[in-house]
């Protein structure tokens, strides 16, 4: 299986996260693939993507596809205005949710535009995949886009209200032209309740590109942040979103009894918390604010003896940061927020697990790293977490898409 894929990534214009890295790895695994990025490509991601010899398309093809994208942008603009209005006044909960419902419609229209363009440009693709798909209106996207496809749904952020649910019911039978790919069983369980008839498979999204950190990159990371090789360093990567427990990190930093370097990278960050950390006598803080290119993130990870991931209990979506640590060869300090993940990491000497929400437990883990850095995860670590090499992930997508289209031909 070596034919082209159609890879649709609505967020290719954004730096950071593991979406762009997976997009590039899959495009590299299948040269000649069609990559759809109708919102453009982030500057620092453009060269790696073009180096894959993919056919990159940033504009819709055809009047209908162009109209769908124009409608999507108009609806998205209305949603943005609505979010500003409900944030500044007291509104009933139903009205406060309305802008998010409108956003779901906008995302569906954008997906349909990309699917129609893909159908026009690459009708013989081995697989058509939306790498970051909306959590709603799955059948409507297939109906309006006139294209069967696979769709990675990373999390359930917004539940459907009455209007969006009605739109979904109108296109319900077209859900059979879609297979949802959920990165974890927890996400699958959440979405199965809302979409019991939607065909679905659990499959990790991140792929192993085998580009582990080199000794030169580790040395370069230490040099870039001015961290002596004999001093302990931990990195905290990614925006401080509500599912991350920055409060427990804050409390643990105040419990430090030995010196530690902390490299913080991402967006958004809380400047008031960073200001407190700068004043802690035993903590040396290094910050890389804003979304970062892959080359910068490799320096951040390279500088660290361990990567820190702290989430609230019950968060079960895939962590790109944990996957990054495994594929790059960086030890982990991680909360036990997800029982499935905790079971996989149990007894792994490169993973220090602390109870979610327990600042004393996190402080103990930090002191363990200060005293003796953990051993690095080996090349088997990505597979332990369910990650596959990009080539095998591409093969899986082809097999799954082929099964979908074969079922349609029998109907």
BAROTOR-147388 format. One record per residue (C-alpha): z, y, x; residue in one letter; residue number from 1. Coordinates in pm, 1 decimal, decimal comma, padded with zeros to 6 digits, always signed. Each point is the difference from the previous one (the first is absolute). Layout:
BEGIN
SITE        c3        c2        c1  resn  resi
SITE         Z         Y         X     A   NUM
...
This chain:
BEGIN
SITE        c3        c2        c1  resn  resi
SITE  +00000,0  +00000,0  +00000,0     X     1
SITE  -00125,0  +00305,6  +00181,1     X     2
SITE  -00160,6  +00220,0  -00266,6     X     3
SITE  +00096,3  +00360,2  -00079,3     X     4
SITE  +00295,1  +00107,6  -00208,0     X     5
SITE  +00038,2  +00304,8  -00221,3     X     6
SITE  +00330,4  +00164,8  +00093,8     X     7
SITE  +00118,1  +00286,2  -00221,2     X     8
SITE  +00290,6  +00207,0  +00136,0     X     9
SITE  +00087,1  +00307,5  -00209,5     X    10
SITE  +00254,7  +00118,1  +00257,9     X    11
SITE  -00214,1  -00018,0  +00311,9     X    12
SITE  +00029,5  +00378,8  +00025,3     X    13
SITE  +00374,8  -00025,5  +00069,7     X    14
SITE  +00155,7  -00066,0  +00337,0     X    15
SITE  +00288,8  -00240,4  +00037,4     X    16
SITE  +00083,1  -00322,4  -00176,1     X    17
SITE  -00160,9  -00336,9  +00048,4     X    18
SITE  -00289,1  +00057,4  -00240,7     X    19
SITE  -00239,2  +00148,6  +00254,7     X    20
SITE  +00087,9  -00260,3  +00261,6     X    21
SITE  -00072,2  -00286,0  -00240,0     X    22
SITE  -00324,6  +00165,4  -00109,6     X    23
SITE  -00121,0  +00027,2  +00360,0     X    24
SITE  +00107,0  -00355,7  +00087,5     X    25
SITE  -00182,7  -00151,1  -00298,7     X    26
SITE  -00312,6  +00208,2  +00067,1     X    27
SITE  +00005,8  -00115,5  +00360,9     X    28
SITE  +00033,7  -00362,8  -00111,0     X    29
SITE  -00314,0  +00031,7  -00215,1     X    30
SITE  -00251,6  +00227,4  +00180,7     X    31
SITE  -00243,0  +00168,9  -00234,9     X    32
SITE  +00249,7  +00025,4  -00284,3     X    33
SITE  -00020,5  +00287,9  -00247,1     X    34
SITE  +00306,8  +00225,1  +00015,5     X    35
SITE  +00054,9  +00232,0  -00295,3     X    36
SITE  +00223,0  +00304,1  +00065,6     X    37
SITE  -00089,9  +00248,5  -00270,8     X    38
SITE  +00277,6  +00236,8  +00107,2     X    39
SITE  -00124,6  +00004,7  +00358,0     X    40
SITE  +00142,8  -00147,1  +00320,3     X    41
SITE  +00291,0  +00137,8  +00201,7     X    42
SITE  -00126,2  +00147,5  +00325,5     X    43
SITE  +00204,6  -00231,0  +00220,7     X    44
SITE  -00113,6  -00305,8  -00198,2     X    45
SITE  -00370,7  +00085,0  -00002,0     X    46
SITE  -00094,2  -00114,4  +00350,9     X    47
SITE  +00170,1  -00343,6  -00021,7     X    48
SITE  -00164,8  -00053,8  -00337,6     X    49
SITE  -00348,4  +00094,1  +00117,8     X    50
SITE  +00046,6  -00217,4  +00308,3     X    51
SITE  +00019,7  -00302,8  -00231,3     X    52
SITE  -00371,4  +00050,8  -00085,0     X    53
SITE  +00092,7  +00031,0  -00365,9     X    54
SITE  -00213,0  +00196,6  -00241,8     X    55
SITE  +00238,0  +00280,5  -00100,6     X    56
SITE  -00071,3  +00172,6  -00332,4     X    57
SITE  +00188,4  +00314,6  -00099,4     X    58
SITE  -00209,7  +00109,5  -00301,0     X    59
SITE  -00072,8  -00176,2  -00330,8     X    60
SITE  -00350,4  -00132,0  -00060,0     X    61
SITE  -00159,5  +00049,1  -00339,8     X    62
SITE  +00062,2  +00244,9  -00283,7     X    63
SITE  +00256,2  -00216,8  -00176,5     X    64
SITE  +00204,2  -00060,5  +00315,4     X    65
SITE  -00010,0  +00371,4  +00081,6     X    66
SITE  +00110,0  +00086,9  -00353,2     X    67
SITE  +00288,9  -00244,1  +00014,8     X    68
SITE  +00120,8  +00146,6  +00328,9     X    69
SITE  -00032,0  +00355,8  -00130,3     X    70
SITE  +00199,4  -00096,9  -00308,9     X    71
SITE  +00261,3  -00166,5  +00219,6     X    72
SITE  +00048,7  +00315,2  +00204,7     X    73
SITE  +00021,0  +00214,0  -00312,6     X    74
SITE  +00262,5  -00228,9  -00153,0     X    75
SITE  +00192,2  -00017,2  +00330,2     X    76
SITE  +00007,8  +00380,2  +00008,0     X    77
SITE  +00143,8  +00006,9  -00351,1     X    78
SITE  +00264,8  -00251,7  +00105,5     X    79
SITE  +00096,7  +00216,8  +00298,8     X    80
SITE  +00043,0  +00303,1  -00226,5     X    81
SITE  +00207,3  -00209,7  -00239,1     X    82
SITE  +00229,9  -00116,7  +00278,1     X    83
SITE  +00069,8  +00359,4  +00101,0     X    84
SITE  +00076,8  +00098,3  -00359,7     X    85
SITE  +00242,0  -00280,1  -00078,9     X    86
SITE  +00175,8  +00045,8  +00332,2     X    87
SITE  +00081,8  +00363,6  -00069,9     X    88
SITE  +00138,7  -00039,3  -00353,9     X    89
SITE  +00207,1  -00235,6  -00208,7     X    90
SITE  -00227,0  -00234,9  -00187,9     X    91
SITE  +00054,4  -00325,5  -00193,3     X    92
SITE  -00042,7  -00311,6  +00215,2     X    93
SITE  -00321,0  -00095,7  -00177,9     X    94
SITE  -00163,8  +00331,6  +00089,0     X    95
SITE  +00131,0  -00022,7  +00356,3     X    96
SITE  -00180,4  -00333,6  +00033,9     X    97
SITE  -00326,6  +00133,9  -00140,8     X    98
SITE  -00143,8  +00135,2  +00331,5     X    99
SITE  +00051,8  -00341,9  +00156,9     X   100
SITE  -00184,8  -00162,7  -00291,2     X   101
SITE  -00288,1  +00242,4  +00051,0     X   102
SITE  -00002,3  -00093,5  +00370,5     X   103
SITE  -00052,4  -00365,2  -00097,2     X   104
SITE  -00310,3  +00102,1  -00197,2     X   105
SITE  -00128,5  +00205,8  +00294,5     X   106
SITE  +00043,6  -00293,9  +00238,0     X   107
SITE  -00182,8  -00232,4  -00240,5     X   108
SITE  -00297,4  +00237,4  -00021,0     X   109
SITE  -00014,7  +00031,1  +00380,7     X   110
SITE  +00009,6  -00379,1  +00037,7     X   111
SITE  -00279,8  -00035,1  -00254,3     X   112
SITE  -00212,7  +00250,6  +00193,0     X   113
SITE  +00047,6  -00195,5  +00322,8     X   114
SITE  -00074,8  -00331,3  -00171,9     X   115
SITE  -00323,1  +00132,0  -00152,0     X   116
SITE  -00106,7  +00135,2  +00337,6     X   117
SITE  +00078,7  -00334,1  +00162,9     X   118
SITE  -00206,1  -00182,8  -00261,0     X   119
SITE  -00295,5  +00228,5  +00076,8     X   120
SITE  +00021,6  -00017,9  +00380,1     X   121
SITE  +00123,2  -00355,6  +00067,5     X   122
SITE  -00072,2  -00227,1  -00298,5     X   123
SITE  +00010,0  -00311,3  +00220,9     X   124
SITE  +00340,8  +00060,9  +00160,5     X   125
SITE  +00210,1  -00305,1  +00082,7     X   126
SITE  +00296,8  +00175,3  -00161,2     X   127
SITE  +00084,4  +00333,4  -00163,1     X   128
SITE  +00356,9  +00111,9  +00065,1     X   129
SITE  +00201,4  +00310,3  -00087,7     X   130
SITE  +00255,6  +00007,1  +00279,6     X   131
SITE  +00237,5  +00246,5  -00168,1     X   132
SITE  -00042,4  -00036,4  -00374,1     X   133
SITE  +00175,4  +00159,1  -00294,3     X   134
SITE  +00273,6  -00198,8  -00170,6     X   135
SITE  -00159,3  +00049,7  -00342,7     X   136
SITE  -00332,0  -00004,3  -00189,0     X   137
SITE  -00132,8  -00295,2  +00199,0     X   138
SITE  -00246,1  -00107,7  -00267,5     X   139
SITE  -00111,7  +00356,5  -00066,5     X   140
SITE  -00096,1  +00041,8  +00366,5     X   141
SITE  -00211,6  -00316,4  -00017,1     X   142
SITE  -00159,0  +00108,6  -00329,4     X   143
SITE  -00085,5  +00354,7  +00106,1     X   144
SITE  -00098,5  -00109,7  +00350,4     X   145
SITE  -00209,4  -00292,4  -00129,2     X   146
SITE  +00122,0  -00204,9  +00297,2     X   147
SITE  +00227,2  -00301,0  +00035,2     X   148
SITE  +00242,3  +00049,6  +00285,2     X   149
SITE  +00327,1  -00079,8  +00172,2     X   150
SITE  +00270,4  +00265,6  +00003,5     X   151
SITE  +00308,1  +00026,2  +00220,0     X   152
SITE  +00283,3  +00145,1  -00210,0     X   153
SITE  +00275,1  +00094,0  +00244,7     X   154
SITE  +00275,5  +00101,4  -00239,5     X   155
SITE  +00079,2  +00096,1  -00357,7     X   156
SITE  +00072,8  +00372,6  +00020,6     X   157
SITE  -00091,5  +00113,5  -00352,0     X   158
SITE  +00039,1  -00206,6  -00315,6     X   159
SITE  -00255,7  +00047,2  -00275,5     X   160
SITE  +00090,0  +00217,3  -00298,4     X   161
SITE  -00161,6  -00026,2  -00342,3     X   162
SITE  -00327,7  +00180,3  +00076,2     X   163
SITE  -00076,5  -00183,4  +00324,0     X   164
SITE  +00110,2  -00328,1  -00156,3     X   165
SITE  -00250,2  +00057,4  -00282,3     X   166
SITE  -00279,5  +00062,6  +00251,8     X   167
SITE  +00096,3  -00318,8  +00177,2     X   168
SITE  -00013,3  -00201,4  -00321,7     X   169
SITE  -00349,9  +00128,5  -00077,4     X   170
SITE  -00118,6  -00148,5  +00331,2     X   171
SITE  +00236,0  -00298,7  -00003,0     X   172
SITE  -00266,6  -00271,7  +00009,1     X   173
SITE  -00150,0  +00154,1  +00313,4     X   174
SITE  +00317,0  -00090,2  +00188,7     X   175
SITE  -00165,2  -00339,3  +00038,7     X   176
SITE  -00251,8  +00167,8  +00233,9     X   177
SITE  +00282,3  +00090,1  +00236,1     X   178
SITE  +00245,4  -00183,3  +00221,9     X   179
SITE  +00309,2  +00197,3  +00097,6     X   180
SITE  +00138,2  -00060,5  +00348,4     X   181
SITE  +00373,1  +00064,1  +00025,8     X   182
SITE  +00149,2  +00027,4  +00350,4     X   183
SITE  +00335,3  -00154,0  -00097,8     X   184
SITE  +00136,1  -00225,0  -00273,4     X   185
SITE  +00232,1  +00278,4  -00110,9     X   186
SITE  -00294,2  +00230,2  -00073,9     X   187
SITE  -00177,7  -00288,2  -00173,8     X   188
SITE  +00300,9  -00059,3  -00224,7     X   189
SITE  +00019,3  +00367,3  -00093,9     X   190
SITE  -00369,0  +00028,6  -00087,1     X   191
SITE  -00019,1  -00338,0  -00176,2     X   192
SITE  +00233,7  +00132,7  -00265,9     X   193
SITE  -00231,6  +00294,2  -00073,2     X   194
SITE  -00328,5  -00193,1  +00041,6     X   195
SITE  +00065,7  -00364,7  -00091,8     X   196
SITE  -00371,8  -00083,5  -00035,4     X   197
SITE  -00116,6  +00161,6  +00323,5     X   198
SITE  -00108,1  -00264,8  +00255,5     X   199
SITE  +00203,6  +00049,4  +00315,8     X   200
SITE  +00073,7  -00142,2  +00345,0     X   201
SITE  +00283,3  +00082,1  +00242,9     X   202
SITE  -00133,9  +00089,3  +00344,0     X   203
SITE  +00132,3  +00224,3  +00277,2     X   204
SITE  -00208,1  +00313,6  +00042,6     X   205
SITE  +00062,4  +00075,7  +00368,5     X   206
SITE  -00212,3  -00189,5  +00249,4     X   207
SITE  +00068,9  -00098,5  +00357,3     X   208
SITE  -00242,2  +00175,7  +00233,8     X   209
SITE  +00159,6  -00165,7  +00308,3     X   210
SITE  +00033,0  +00342,3  +00165,3     X   211
SITE  +00355,9  -00040,9  +00126,5     X   212
SITE  +00157,8  +00277,0  +00201,7     X   213
SITE  -00066,9  -00021,5  +00370,8     X   214
SITE  +00253,3  +00067,2  +00274,2     X   215
SITE  -00196,7  +00314,7  +00082,6     X   216
SITE  +00037,1  +00123,4  -00359,8     X   217
SITE  +00372,9  -00068,8  +00005,3     X   218
SITE  +00034,7  +00194,6  +00322,8     X   219
SITE  -00222,0  +00274,7  -00138,7     X   220
SITE  +00211,0  +00026,4  -00315,4     X   221
SITE  +00317,3  +00041,4  +00202,0     X   222
SITE  -00167,3  +00262,5  +00216,4     X   223
SITE  -00140,9  +00189,0  -00299,3     X   224
SITE  +00345,7  +00046,1  -00152,9     X   225
SITE  +00190,6  +00033,9  +00326,0     X   226
SITE  +00209,0  -00312,3  -00054,9     X   227
SITE  +00121,3  -00164,8  +00321,4     X   228
SITE  -00087,2  -00371,3  +00020,2     X   229
SITE  +00367,0  -00099,7  +00024,9     X   230
SITE  +00110,7  +00180,6  -00318,6     X   231
SITE  -00015,2  -00148,8  -00350,9     X   232
SITE  -00245,9  +00133,6  -00256,2     X   233
SITE  -00069,6  -00077,3  -00365,8     X   234
SITE  -00287,6  +00131,4  -00213,7     X   235
SITE  +00008,7  +00098,0  -00367,8     X   236
SITE  -00359,3  +00019,0  -00121,8     X   237
SITE  -00150,1  +00113,7  -00329,3     X   238
SITE  +00073,2  +00256,7  -00268,0     X   239
SITE  +00344,8  +00013,1  -00154,1     X   240
SITE  -00089,6  -00124,4  -00347,1     X   241
SITE  +00258,3  -00079,9  -00272,0     X   242
SITE  -00008,5  -00376,5  +00065,5     X   243
SITE  +00114,2  +00059,9  +00359,4     X   244
SITE  +00374,1  +00028,0  +00057,1     X   245
SITE  +00022,6  +00298,5  +00233,2     X   246
SITE  +00357,8  +00051,0  -00114,3     X   247
SITE  +00115,0  -00322,1  +00165,9     X   248
SITE  -00190,1  +00095,3  +00317,4     X   249
SITE  +00167,2  +00340,8  -00002,1     X   250
SITE  +00344,9  -00154,2  -00035,3     X   251
SITE  -00067,0  -00253,4  +00275,1     X   252
SITE  -00112,7  +00269,1  +00243,8     X   253
SITE  +00334,6  +00171,5  -00050,7     X   254
SITE  +00173,8  -00324,0  +00099,2     X   255
SITE  -00169,0  -00029,6  +00340,1     X   256
SITE  +00240,2  -00065,6  +00286,1     X   257
SITE  -00265,0  -00030,9  +00271,8     X   258
SITE  -00308,1  +00211,6  +00086,3     X   259
SITE  -00325,4  -00073,3  -00184,1     X   260
SITE  -00347,7  +00153,4  -00015,6     X   261
SITE  -00156,3  +00016,4  -00348,2     X   262
SITE  -00372,7  +00067,8  -00043,5     X   263
SITE  -00080,3  +00115,6  -00354,3     X   264
SITE  -00363,0  +00016,5  -00114,1     X   265
SITE  -00147,9  +00058,2  -00343,6     X   266
SITE  -00028,5  +00222,3  -00305,9     X   267
SITE  +00187,8  +00110,7  -00201,1     X   268
SITE  +00321,6  +00036,3  +00200,3     X   269
SITE  +00324,8  +00171,8  -00100,3     X   270
SITE  +00058,0  +00284,9  +00243,5     X   271
SITE  +00364,5  +00036,0  -00097,1     X   272
SITE  +00065,4  -00360,0  +00104,5     X   273
SITE  -00192,0  +00047,6  +00324,0     X   274
SITE  +00205,6  +00311,4  +00073,9     X   275
SITE  +00320,5  -00202,2  -00033,2     X   276
SITE  -00134,9  -00267,7  +00230,0     X   277
SITE  -00092,8  +00257,0  +00264,5     X   278
SITE  +00364,9  +00101,5  +00015,6     X   279
SITE  +00138,3  -00350,7  +00048,7     X   280
SITE  +00132,7  -00030,0  +00357,2     X   281
SITE  -00111,0  -00359,6  +00059,9     X   282
SITE  -00341,7  +00021,4  -00166,8     X   283
SITE  -00313,5  +00132,0  +00172,2     X   284
SITE  -00253,0  +00077,6  -00273,4     X   285
SITE  -00377,6  +00006,8  +00052,1     X   286
SITE  -00222,7  +00091,3  -00297,2     X   287
SITE  -00369,1  -00037,9  -00078,3     X   288
SITE  -00030,4  +00174,6  -00339,1     X   289
SITE  -00296,9  -00051,4  -00228,5     X   290
SITE  -00245,1  -00287,8  -00038,6     X   291
SITE  -00095,3  -00142,9  +00339,5     X   292
SITE  -00311,1  -00163,6  +00141,6     X   293
SITE  +00017,7  -00361,0  +00113,4     X   294
SITE  +00005,5  +00095,5  +00367,5     X   295
SITE  +00310,1  +00215,6  -00057,4     X   296
SITE  +00174,5  -00269,9  -00201,6     X   297
SITE  -00057,4  -00246,5  +00282,2     X   298
SITE  +00180,4  +00240,7  +00234,8     X   299
SITE  +00288,7  +00023,9  -00247,1     X   300
SITE  +00031,7  -00377,7  -00030,0     X   301
SITE  -00055,1  -00040,0  +00373,2     X   302
SITE  +00296,1  +00223,7  +00077,8     X   303
SITE  +00239,7  -00202,7  -00215,6     X   304
SITE  +00217,9  -00300,1  +00074,0     X   305
SITE  -00001,4  -00064,5  -00376,1     X   306
SITE  -00146,4  +00140,4  -00321,8     X   307
SITE  +00243,6  +00086,6  -00278,4     X   308
SITE  -00082,6  -00074,6  -00365,9     X   309
SITE  +00266,4  +00080,6  -00261,4     X   310
SITE  -00078,1  -00041,0  -00369,4     X   311
SITE  +00203,2  -00004,1  -00318,0     X   312
SITE  +00087,8  -00343,5  -00142,7     X   313
SITE  -00270,5  -00154,1  -00216,8     X   314
SITE  -00301,2  +00174,0  +00155,9     X   315
SITE  -00248,1  -00285,7  +00028,9     X   316
SITE  -00333,6  +00157,0  +00086,5     X   317
SITE  -00170,8  -00070,4  +00331,3     X   318
SITE  +00125,9  +00210,2  +00289,3     X   319
SITE  -00280,4  +00114,7  +00225,8     X   320
SITE  +00265,7  +00098,2  +00254,5     X   321
SITE  +00139,5  -00352,5  +00020,5     X   322
SITE  -00351,6  -00137,8  +00028,0     X   323
SITE  -00074,3  +00255,4  +00274,6     X   324
SITE  +00303,0  -00108,8  +00198,1     X   325
SITE  -00102,0  -00365,4  -00021,6     X   326
SITE  -00362,2  +00054,8  +00097,6     X   327
SITE  +00081,9  +00246,7  +00280,7     X   328
SITE  +00284,8  -00204,1  +00142,6     X   329
SITE  +00293,0  +00232,2  -00077,3     X   330
SITE  +00346,8  -00135,3  -00093,4     X   331
SITE  +00142,1  +00092,4  -00340,0     X   332
SITE  +00321,7  +00135,8  -00144,0     X   333
SITE  -00048,9  -00060,8  -00371,7     X   334
SITE  +00208,2  +00008,1  -00317,8     X   335
SITE  +00026,5  -00310,8  -00217,3     X   336
SITE  -00149,3  +00185,3  -00299,1     X   337
SITE  -00254,0  -00276,5  -00071,6     X   338
SITE  +00131,2  -00360,0  -00017,4     X   339
SITE  -00342,4  -00150,6  +00070,7     X   340
SITE  -00048,8  +00213,8  +00310,2     X   341
SITE  +00355,8  -00067,2  +00113,8     X   342
SITE  -00058,3  -00375,1  -00026,2     X   343
SITE  -00312,0  +00027,3  +00215,0     X   344
SITE  +00180,7  +00198,7  +00266,7     X   345
SITE  +00310,8  -00218,1  -00000,1     X   346
SITE  +00080,0  -00135,7  +00346,9     X   347
SITE  -00278,5  +00205,6  +00161,7     X   348
SITE  +00151,6  +00137,8  +00318,0     X   349
SITE  -00224,5  +00306,7  -00011,0     X   350
SITE  +00133,3  +00109,4  -00342,4     X   351
SITE  +00349,3  +00145,9  -00050,8     X   352
SITE  +00082,5  -00007,3  -00371,6     X   353
SITE  +00270,6  +00216,1  -00155,0     X   354
SITE  +00121,5  +00015,8  -00362,4     X   355
SITE  -00196,0  +00256,4  -00202,4     X   356
SITE  +00209,0  +00310,7  -00058,9     X   357
SITE  +00255,1  -00096,3  +00266,8     X   358
SITE  +00022,8  +00278,9  +00257,8     X   359
SITE  +00261,4  -00188,8  +00203,4     X   360
SITE  -00232,2  -00300,1  +00018,5     X   361
SITE  -00286,9  +00220,6  +00113,0     X   362
SITE  +00221,1  +00167,8  +00261,5     X   363
SITE  +00091,2  -00343,0  +00135,8     X   364
SITE  -00368,6  -00092,1  +00023,1     X   365
SITE  -00076,8  +00324,9  +00184,3     X   366
SITE  +00280,0  -00066,2  +00247,3     X   367
SITE  -00135,6  -00351,2  +00054,7     X   368
SITE  -00336,6  +00148,8  +00096,9     X   369
SITE  +00169,5  +00254,6  +00228,7     X   370
SITE  +00189,0  -00273,7  +00182,1     X   371
SITE  -00287,2  -00248,7  +00020,5     X   372
SITE  -00351,9  +00066,3  -00136,3     X   373
SITE  -00124,2  -00293,0  -00211,2     X   374
SITE  -00280,2  -00220,0  +00125,6     X   375
SITE  -00344,2  +00094,9  -00121,0     X   376
SITE  -00170,8  -00189,9  -00282,2     X   377
SITE  -00264,4  -00241,4  +00123,6     X   378
SITE  -00359,9  -00034,1  -00118,8     X   379
SITE  +00117,2  -00236,1  -00274,6     X   380
SITE  +00202,3  +00277,6  -00170,8     X   381
SITE  -00282,2  +00138,8  -00221,1     X   382
SITE  -00064,4  -00344,2  -00146,3     X   383
SITE  +00369,3  -00042,7  -00070,7     X   384
SITE  -00019,7  +00306,8  -00225,8     X   385
SITE  -00314,8  -00120,6  -00177,1     X   386
SITE  -00246,3  +00210,4  +00197,5     X   387
SITE  -00342,3  -00145,1  +00080,2     X   388
SITE  -00256,6  +00093,3  +00264,7     X   389
SITE  -00261,0  +00237,7  -00138,4     X   390
SITE  -00277,0  -00260,9  +00011,9     X   391
SITE  +00201,1  -00249,9  -00203,5     X   392
SITE  +00101,0  +00271,0  -00244,9     X   393
SITE  -00367,6  +00085,0  -00048,5     X   394
SITE  -00076,8  -00367,5  -00059,8     X   395
SITE  +00276,6  -00016,8  -00260,5     X   396
SITE  -00140,8  +00303,5  -00180,5     X   397
SITE  -00343,8  -00161,4  -00008,5     X   398
SITE  +00134,1  -00330,3  -00134,6     X   399
SITE  +00200,4  +00178,5  -00268,1     X   400
SITE  -00289,8  +00220,7  -00104,9     X   401
SITE  -00235,1  -00298,7  -00007,2     X   402
SITE  +00239,4  -00185,6  -00229,1     X   403
SITE  +00010,3  +00303,0  -00230,5     X   404
SITE  -00376,9  +00035,0  -00025,1     X   405
SITE  -00045,2  -00376,5  -00037,4     X   406
SITE  +00238,4  +00004,1  -00297,9     X   407
SITE  -00196,7  +00285,9  -00154,4     X   408
SITE  -00327,9  -00188,1  +00035,6     X   409
SITE  +00144,5  -00295,3  -00191,9     X   410
SITE  +00115,1  +00218,7  -00288,2     X   411
